[in-house]
Amino acid sequence: MQPTPLKALAAAICTLALSAPLAAQEEVRINGEVVERFNDLLVVDEGDRRLLVRPQGNSGERFQVGDDIMVEGRLEGDTVTASSLRGSADEPDNGDQPQARVVAPDVEALQRQLDEQGFGEMIELKRHEDVYRITSINGEGVDVHSVFSPDGELLEWHIKRPGHDRPHRDESLSTLEQNDVENALSEQGYRNTALVDFKGRHMEWMAQNDAEEQVILHVDYRGDVYREKRLPAWPAE
């Protein structure tokens, strides 16, 4: 049997994704930041969407705005009925074991990388689960969220488009051509691109960036990359 060409496979995925009806409900696991609270309800920003989370009982009361959280549950529309909530406060206690020494980041080196990427001036730096999460403001006045390793490697970035400027499906979908998206990605510095999946507000592509790292891209339906996440290196054989 001959292998299916990439373009043919991608076209098939596109056809199925656009023609198949959306499931009314699905089991999901999301990671995001609590951005609002309404009594016992939480609003969690997952990156390219905001979801309303309904915790079981009073399990959501321990979370505050700004907390990073993992939610498991049933998604219906934009609402998740949570079966499980976890945050950094739920990490196992180390007892009397000595705590690892926290090393201050090289802020100047981090800012230099932000400048090289065009992500603007750093306005917030937080340490979370052995990574540095940085918020900066680019030249268009838009927040950019970046994730750096303790060694100062850029692992992930996400342009936070406000309000109705967030990526979405619009009339451009009717004229979407895969070649056009591939050309747009090439113009943005990516090569060896391959379509992975279609989501409600974006496409996911695998590619190689300027640093020759394998990354997953979130691409809106105008062909613009607004999120890049580096994939871990394949284990040595």
C-alpha positions as CSV (number, residue, x, y, z in Angstrom):
1,M,0.0,0.0,0.0
2,Q,1.4,3.4,-1.0
3,P,1.7,6.0,1.9
4,T,-0.8,8.8,1.8
5,P,0.8,12.1,0.7
6,L,0.9,14.7,3.4
7,K,-1.1,17.2,1.4
8,A,-3.8,14.7,0.7
9,L,-4.0,13.6,4.3
10,A,-4.1,17.2,5.4
11,A,-6.9,18.0,3.0
12,A,-8.9,15.0,4.3
13,I,-8.4,16.2,7.9
14,C,-9.6,19.7,6.8
15,T,-12.7,18.3,5.1
16,L,-13.6,16.1,8.1
17,A,-13.0,18.9,10.6
18,L,-15.1,21.4,8.7
19,S,-18.0,19.1,7.8
20,A,-18.4,17.0,10.9
21,P,-20.8,18.3,13.5
22,L,-19.3,19.3,16.9
23,A,-20.0,16.9,19.7
24,A,-22.4,18.3,22.3
25,Q,-20.2,17.2,25.2
26,E,-16.6,15.9,25.5
27,E,-14.2,14.9,28.3
28,V,-11.4,17.4,28.5
29,R,-8.3,18.2,30.5
30,I,-7.3,21.9,30.4
31,N,-4.4,23.9,31.9
32,G,-4.8,27.6,32.4
33,E,-4.9,30.6,34.7
34,V,-7.8,31.7,36.8
35,V,-8.7,35.2,35.6
36,E,-12.1,35.7,37.2
37,R,-14.3,34.3,40.0
38,F,-18.1,34.5,40.4
39,N,-19.0,33.0,43.8
40,D,-18.2,29.3,43.3
41,L,-17.6,29.6,39.5
42,L,-14.1,30.1,37.9
43,V,-13.2,31.6,34.6
44,V,-10.0,29.9,33.3
45,D,-7.9,31.3,30.4
46,E,-6.4,28.4,28.5
47,G,-4.6,30.6,26.0
48,D,-6.7,30.8,23.0
49,R,-10.1,30.6,24.8
50,R,-11.7,31.3,28.1
51,L,-13.9,28.7,29.8
52,L,-16.4,28.9,32.6
53,V,-15.6,26.1,35.2
54,R,-18.2,24.7,37.5
55,P,-16.4,23.0,40.4
56,Q,-17.9,20.2,42.5
57,G,-19.1,21.4,45.8
58,N,-16.8,24.0,47.3
59,S,-13.6,22.6,45.6
60,G,-13.0,25.9,43.8
61,E,-13.0,28.1,46.8
62,R,-9.2,27.6,47.4
63,F,-8.3,29.1,44.1
64,Q,-7.7,32.8,43.5
65,V,-7.3,35.0,40.5
66,G,-3.8,34.5,39.0
67,D,-3.5,30.8,40.1
68,D,-2.4,28.3,37.6
69,I,-4.9,25.4,37.5
70,M,-5.5,22.0,35.8
71,V,-9.2,21.1,35.3
72,E,-10.6,17.7,34.3
73,G,-14.2,17.4,33.4
74,R,-17.0,17.5,30.8
75,L,-17.0,20.3,28.3
76,E,-20.3,21.6,26.9
77,G,-20.1,24.8,24.8
78,D,-17.8,27.1,26.8
79,T,-18.6,25.5,30.2
80,V,-16.6,22.7,31.9
81,T,-18.3,20.7,34.7
82,A,-15.2,19.8,36.7
83,S,-14.6,16.4,38.1
84,S,-11.1,17.3,39.3
85,L,-9.3,20.6,40.1
86,R,-5.5,20.8,40.8
87,G,-3.2,23.7,41.4
88,S,0.3,24.3,42.7
89,A,-1.1,24.2,46.2
90,D,-1.9,20.5,45.6
91,E,1.7,19.4,45.1
92,P,2.8,16.8,47.6
93,D,4.4,18.1,50.8
94,N,8.1,17.4,51.1
95,G,8.0,17.2,54.9
96,D,11.3,18.0,56.5
97,Q,13.4,17.5,53.4
98,P,15.5,20.6,52.6
99,Q,14.1,22.8,49.9
100,A,16.0,23.3,46.7
101,R,17.8,26.7,46.5
102,V,16.0,29.1,44.2
103,V,18.4,30.7,41.7
104,A,17.6,34.3,40.6
105,P,17.0,34.5,36.9
106,D,19.3,36.5,34.6
107,V,16.7,39.2,33.9
108,E,19.0,41.1,31.5
109,A,19.5,38.0,29.4
110,L,15.8,37.2,29.4
111,Q,14.9,40.8,28.4
112,R,17.5,40.5,25.6
113,Q,15.7,37.4,24.2
114,L,12.4,39.2,24.4
115,D,13.8,42.1,22.4
116,E,15.2,39.7,19.8
117,Q,11.7,38.2,19.4
118,G,10.0,41.6,19.3
119,F,8.1,40.8,22.4
120,G,8.8,44.2,24.1
121,E,9.5,45.2,27.7
122,M,9.1,42.8,30.6
123,I,6.4,43.8,33.0
124,E,6.0,40.7,35.1
125,L,8.1,37.7,36.0
126,K,6.8,34.7,38.0
127,R,8.4,31.3,38.8
128,H,6.1,28.3,38.6
129,E,7.0,24.6,38.5
130,D,10.7,25.1,37.6
131,V,10.0,27.6,34.8
132,Y,9.8,31.4,34.5
133,R,6.6,32.8,33.2
134,I,7.0,36.3,31.8
135,T,4.5,38.9,30.6
136,S,5.7,41.6,28.3
137,I,4.1,44.2,26.0
138,N,5.0,44.3,22.4
139,G,5.1,47.3,20.0
140,E,1.4,47.0,19.3
141,G,0.5,47.3,23.0
142,V,-0.5,43.6,23.2
143,D,0.5,41.3,26.1
144,V,2.9,38.5,25.3
145,H,3.2,35.5,27.7
146,S,6.6,33.7,27.5
147,V,7.8,30.6,29.3
148,F,11.6,30.2,29.9
149,S,13.5,27.2,31.4
150,P,15.7,27.9,34.5
151,D,18.6,28.0,32.1
152,G,17.0,30.8,30.2
153,E,15.8,28.9,27.1
154,L,12.6,30.1,25.5
155,L,10.2,27.2,25.7
156,E,6.9,28.8,24.7
157,W,5.3,32.1,23.8
158,H,1.8,33.3,23.3
159,I,0.5,36.6,22.0
160,K,-2.6,37.5,24.0
161,R,-5.0,39.2,21.6
162,P,-7.7,41.1,23.5
163,G,-11.4,41.0,23.0
164,H,-12.7,40.4,19.5
165,D,-9.2,40.4,18.1
166,R,-8.7,36.9,19.4
167,P,-8.2,34.3,16.7
168,H,-11.4,32.9,15.3
169,R,-13.0,31.3,12.3
170,D,-14.4,34.0,9.9
171,E,-15.2,34.4,6.3
172,S,-11.6,33.7,5.4
173,L,-12.4,30.0,6.0
174,S,-14.3,29.7,2.8
175,T,-11.2,30.6,0.8
176,L,-8.7,28.8,2.9
177,E,-5.9,27.1,0.9
178,Q,-3.3,24.9,2.5
179,N,-0.6,26.3,0.2
180,D,-1.4,29.8,1.4
181,V,-1.0,28.8,5.0
182,E,2.3,27.1,4.2
183,N,3.6,30.2,2.4
184,A,2.5,32.4,5.3
185,L,4.4,30.1,7.8
186,S,7.5,30.3,5.6
187,E,7.3,34.1,5.6
188,Q,7.2,34.0,9.4
189,G,10.4,31.9,9.5
190,Y,9.1,28.3,9.8
191,R,10.0,25.4,7.6
192,N,9.2,21.6,7.3
193,T,5.7,22.5,8.2
194,A,3.0,19.8,8.6
195,L,-0.7,20.2,9.4
196,V,-1.6,18.4,12.7
197,D,-5.2,19.3,13.6
198,F,-8.0,21.8,13.4
199,K,-9.4,23.4,16.6
200,G,-12.4,25.7,17.2
201,R,-10.3,28.9,17.0
202,H,-7.1,27.8,15.3
203,M,-5.1,25.2,13.4
204,E,-2.2,23.3,14.9
205,W,0.9,22.8,12.8
206,M,4.3,21.1,13.5
207,A,7.3,23.0,12.2
208,Q,10.9,23.9,12.6
209,N,11.7,27.4,13.8
210,D,14.7,29.7,13.1
211,A,16.6,28.0,16.0
212,E,16.0,24.6,14.3
213,E,13.8,23.5,17.2
214,Q,10.7,21.3,16.6
215,V,7.7,23.3,17.7
216,I,3.9,23.1,17.7
217,L,2.3,26.3,16.3
218,H,-1.2,27.7,16.9
219,V,-2.1,29.4,13.7
220,D,-5.3,31.5,13.2
221,Y,-7.4,31.2,10.1
222,R,-5.6,34.3,8.6
223,G,-2.3,32.3,8.7
224,D,-0.7,34.2,11.6
225,V,1.2,32.4,14.3
226,Y,0.2,33.6,17.7
227,R,1.6,30.7,19.9
228,E,4.7,28.6,19.6
229,K,5.6,25.7,22.0
230,R,8.9,23.9,21.7
231,L,8.7,20.1,21.7
232,P,11.0,18.1,23.9
233,A,14.0,16.5,22.2
234,W,13.5,12.9,21.1
235,P,15.1,10.5,23.6
236,A,18.5,9.2,22.5
237,E,18.3,5.7,21.1
